[in-house]
Amino acid sequence: MSPLTTLIIILGLAGLGYLLGRRRAVALVAGDTRQLHSRPAYHGWLVALLAALPPLGLLVLGGLAGPLIPGATHGAGALLAPAAALLALAGLGVGLARISPGFRARNAVERVIGLLLILCSLIAIATTLGIVLSLVFESASFFRLYPWHEFLFGTEWTPRFGGGSKLGMLPLLWGTLYISFIALLVAVPIGLFAAIYMSEYASRRVRAVAKPAIEVLAGIPTIVYGLFALVTVGPLIRDWLAQPLGLGDSGASVATAGLVMGIMLIPFVSSLSDDIINAVPQSLRDGALGLGSTPSETIRHVVIPAALPGIVGAVLLAASRAIGETMIVVLGAGAMARISGNPFEAMTTITVKIVGQLTGDNDFNSPETLVAFALGLTLFVMTLGLNVLALYIVRKYREQYE
Amino acid sequence: MSDPAQTAPRPRRSLLQTDAGTRRRNAAERRFRTYGAAAILTAMAALAVLMFTVFRDGASAFVQARATIPVVIAADVVDPQGNRDPAEMAKILTMSYSRLLDQALTREIARSGIQVGGLTQRDITGFLSAQARADLRRAVLADPSLVGQEIEWRMMTSSRVDAMLKGRITREMAARDARTSVAQYDLAMALRDRGVVRAGFNWRFITAPDGSDSRPEAAGLGVAILGSFYMMLIVLVLALPIGVAASIWLEEFAPKNRLTDVIEVNISNLAAVPSIVFGILGLAAFINFVGLPRSAPIVGGLVLTLMTLPTIIISTRAALKAVPPSIRDAALGVGASRMQTVFHHVLPLAMPGVLTGTILGLAQALGETAPLMLIGMVAFVTTYPSAPPQGLFDPASALPVQIYNWTQRADPAFFERASGAIIVLLAFLLAMNLIAIWLRRKFERRW
């Protein structure tokens, strides 16, 4: 039985259960439904849930547990489907047998649905657990093959699939931070000034045009920015800045990726700052204006200082975005792992190398493949740390005015 | 600040005449305003340049030059046995059909009296797309009665000839490029002037599967669009119910306790986890652990579901929160249970907001590239996945990954394809956003 047939059988039994349960409830009171505790549909629903949920749970658990049991053969998997069908039939029978006029079917149905709701909420925790477990387990097998201190503090990245590769993370970390720094250098002033102008100066009409335009920037997929870096910005920077200055002749460079990533982050910074600036109480502005400050003095001396923790939080969130960004650096930054201060040279980042090591044919026993998981763990820890810090700062700031 | 009696005699001031200090402050004010306006203009200029370059580079991908010439399907070439048996004819490889096309083109040149100096056999063979022979072979095998006849056959020109007609390759460039020649360029222009080669809308670009490195003109988005569609289907079927259920519990039922806090923190953190980490999760959990196939839409769909869940939960909770408490109070007051209150009254009223958030989440998922690369969707796939549910397990590509794929190819014609694919992707995103805006406008309710 294919999984699909099993599914159809289970759902068919559940539908049948609904009809039978409903009819039986009505029949028990000879059509006078006022004598039932719950309306007939609830009796039907309960039978349907009893018929559908246990076998579905069995299938999901069986599918998940299958790889865990070492001795499980294909035969065990084939047994699963008939077992599930039998379970559905049993649930149908039990459900029908329990129907009586005084039976509180509605309460039972609502309890089951409540449990389902909780289960769905727990998927968030399960996802986080899945991420952490997969990163930690695969990283652990990497560190069994490769010393951790050489990974963390090594300054050379030369993977060789023949063995004897050097997998030092520092050049990648340097590239990541350098590009993120340039991106923030572009995005923070522009985003911040755009937010200030939009919330403090812009007329309704200007805002009606500018706000959606900046939001469009946020909706553009990163692959589009990546191609923009590769085809347009890279050659432009190479021909007009790097080559005349004699600093390099590579289209892919830290400056290219940083600039384009900065453009991508503008809407992110500006919408976050916009919220934060709007949260500053109007009374503070009125007070400053009443004392004779010009609007810009009010903003510089009152609004920004009051909003500063929130803005710092926004910058940290933007930094975490920049560190985790992949497509722009894959297409715009190059693949050379090196530590250099020249922004017109190609460098590479953690995300680029994760993609590089995990696409194509993988051998999940070689350190060259497994290193991607250690890089992923590094990335996860860095972005998580920045997010937690940012949320902490923002929350602390909010307490001041509420 | 200081004692007024001790200050120097006050300077004469007039409200009509601004003094130096005020002028300075006003100038600073104007400067500050200018910075703000400049920031917004910079952002809008960046958007304009981005859009301009995409459309400049990509619009031509939707046009393809095709040649229409009479081709003689010579029986001695395609059916040496002479028995019109498709099984026997299938042994004749594509290269033989190439000869037919070369002969046809040579005849056509002679017939229209085009005089081009220095035209070599290579120029002629390279004039037509390598896909043209394969198409002709397929047509002949499907209909053996064509053998021995002369048919008007419409076929794609090679990407280089196509680029000449689009003006991307000029006569000078053709002279410098080893793969083309001035003679080929002159031939292309002459055939265009005689109406033999014509540019038309390129449906193939949207419907055909990916083409190999050597035939960019044949590469299309069909498999990628289908793969993306399958994944969006999975995301919709999984993320919408799960997201709504989770939001309902968190917003309407969850008690204030540890577990709720943990879930909330998890959701806000997941929203900020880099997308590539979800790709690692997909690779480690769904492919290596559960054993689902690589490059299958099912894995991509699951990964994108997990990735968009936080977005959907956040917007759904906002929509539920916007339903005023009076609705709940009224329902509870006439004897509805809490569950009935939510499912019969609150949720229907919040539905427009929920759908808007879901569509925006889908749009985000549609443009996501990095996680799909890790689960093997960069593979070169030229067969369409079959219909769902089996098709969900077949290898497929996805729109953004296809774009990435094409940027990695050597032939510059693929850049045109990549930009064209971006236009398709942006068109889908635009449509989704318009639907979301329309939903919001039509059903939005102010309380």
Chai-1 contact restraints between the chains, C-beta under 6 A:
chainA,res_idxA,chainB,res_idxB,connection_type,confidence,min_distance_angstrom,max_distance_angstrom,comment,restraint_id
A,L4,B,P389,contact,1.0,0.0,6.0,A-B,restraint_1
A,P67,B,F289,contact,1.0,0.0,6.0,A-B,restraint_2
A,E110,B,M339,contact,1.0,0.0,6.0,A-B,restraint_3
A,L117,B,A245,contact,1.0,0.0,6.0,A-B,restraint_4
A,L117,B,I248,contact,1.0,0.0,6.0,A-B,restraint_5
A,L117,B,W249,contact,1.0,0.0,6.0,A-B,restraint_6
A,I118,B,W249,contact,1.0,0.0,6.0,A-B,restraint_7
A,C120,B,I242,contact,1.0,0.0,6.0,A-B,restraint_8
A,C120,B,A245,contact,1.0,0.0,6.0,A-B,restraint_9
A,C120,B,A246,contact,1.0,0.0,6.0,A-B,restraint_10
A,S121,B,A246,contact,1.0,0.0,6.0,A-B,restraint_11
A,S121,B,W249,contact,1.0,0.0,6.0,A-B,restraint_12
A,S121,B,L250,contact,1.0,0.0,6.0,A-B,restraint_13
A,S121,B,I263,contact,1.0,0.0,6.0,A-B,restraint_14
A,A124,B,I263,contact,1.0,0.0,6.0,A-B,restraint_15
A,A124,B,N266,contact,1.0,0.0,6.0,A-B,restraint_16
A,A124,B,I267,contact,1.0,0.0,6.0,A-B,restraint_17
A,I125,B,N266,contact,1.0,0.0,6.0,A-B,restraint_18
A,T127,B,L270,contact,1.0,0.0,6.0,A-B,restraint_19
A,T127,B,L306,contact,1.0,0.0,6.0,A-B,restraint_20
A,T128,B,N266,contact,1.0,0.0,6.0,A-B,restraint_21
A,G130,B,L281,contact,1.0,0.0,6.0,A-B,restraint_22
A,G130,B,A285,contact,1.0,0.0,6.0,A-B,restraint_23
A,I131,B,L281,contact,1.0,0.0,6.0,A-B,restraint_24
A,S134,B,L281,contact,1.0,0.0,6.0,A-B,restraint_25
A,S134,B,A284,contact,1.0,0.0,6.0,A-B,restraint_26
A,S134,B,A285,contact,1.0,0.0,6.0,A-B,restraint_27
A,E138,B,A284,contact,1.0,0.0,6.0,A-B,restraint_28
A,I190,B,A39,contact,1.0,0.0,6.0,A-B,restraint_29
A,I190,B,T42,contact,1.0,0.0,6.0,A-B,restraint_30
A,F193,B,Y35,contact,1.0,0.0,6.0,A-B,restraint_31
A,F193,B,G36,contact,1.0,0.0,6.0,A-B,restraint_32
A,F193,B,A39,contact,1.0,0.0,6.0,A-B,restraint_33
A,A194,B,A39,contact,1.0,0.0,6.0,A-B,restraint_34
A,A194,B,I40,contact,1.0,0.0,6.0,A-B,restraint_35
A,A194,B,A43,contact,1.0,0.0,6.0,A-B,restraint_36
A,I196,B,G36,contact,1.0,0.0,6.0,A-B,restraint_37
A,Y197,B,G36,contact,1.0,0.0,6.0,A-B,restraint_38
A,Y197,B,I40,contact,1.0,0.0,6.0,A-B,restraint_39
A,Y201,B,R33,contact,1.0,0.0,6.0,A-B,restraint_40
A,Y201,B,G36,contact,1.0,0.0,6.0,A-B,restraint_41
A,A210,B,I40,contact,1.0,0.0,6.0,A-B,restraint_42
A,A213,B,M44,contact,1.0,0.0,6.0,A-B,restraint_43
A,A213,B,L47,contact,1.0,0.0,6.0,A-B,restraint_44
A,I214,B,A43,contact,1.0,0.0,6.0,A-B,restraint_45
A,L217,B,L47,contact,1.0,0.0,6.0,A-B,restraint_46
A,P221,B,G367,contact,1.0,0.0,6.0,A-B,restraint_47
A,P221,B,P400,contact,1.0,0.0,6.0,A-B,restraint_48
A,I223,B,T369,contact,1.0,0.0,6.0,A-B,restraint_49
A,I223,B,P400,contact,1.0,0.0,6.0,A-B,restraint_50
A,I223,B,I403,contact,1.0,0.0,6.0,A-B,restraint_51
A,I223,B,Y404,contact,1.0,0.0,6.0,A-B,restraint_52
A,V224,B,I422,contact,1.0,0.0,6.0,A-B,restraint_53
A,L227,B,A418,contact,1.0,0.0,6.0,A-B,restraint_54
A,F228,B,L50,contact,1.0,0.0,6.0,A-B,restraint_55
A,T232,B,T53,contact,1.0,0.0,6.0,A-B,restraint_56
A,I263,B,A46,contact,1.0,0.0,6.0,A-B,restraint_57
A,I266,B,A43,contact,1.0,0.0,6.0,A-B,restraint_58
A,T294,B,R25,contact,1.0,0.0,6.0,A-B,restraint_59
A,T294,B,E29,contact,1.0,0.0,6.0,A-B,restraint_60
A,S296,B,E29,contact,1.0,0.0,6.0,A-B,restraint_61
A,S296,B,F32,contact,1.0,0.0,6.0,A-B,restraint_62
A,G324,B,P274,contact,1.0,0.0,6.0,A-B,restraint_63
A,T326,B,I276,contact,1.0,0.0,6.0,A-B,restraint_64
A,T326,B,A370,contact,1.0,0.0,6.0,A-B,restraint_65
A,M327,B,T369,contact,1.0,0.0,6.0,A-B,restraint_66
A,M327,B,A370,contact,1.0,0.0,6.0,A-B,restraint_67
A,T351,B,I276,contact,1.0,0.0,6.0,A-B,restraint_68
A,I354,B,I276,contact,1.0,0.0,6.0,A-B,restraint_69
A,V355,B,M373,contact,1.0,0.0,6.0,A-B,restraint_70
A,L358,B,L374,contact,1.0,0.0,6.0,A-B,restraint_71
A,T359,B,M373,contact,1.0,0.0,6.0,A-B,restraint_72
A,T359,B,V378,contact,1.0,0.0,6.0,A-B,restraint_73
A,G376,B,V277,contact,1.0,0.0,6.0,A-B,restraint_74
A,G376,B,I280,contact,1.0,0.0,6.0,A-B,restraint_75
A,F380,B,V277,contact,1.0,0.0,6.0,A-B,restraint_76
A,T383,B,P274,contact,1.0,0.0,6.0,A-B,restraint_77
A,N387,B,A272,contact,1.0,0.0,6.0,A-B,restraint_78
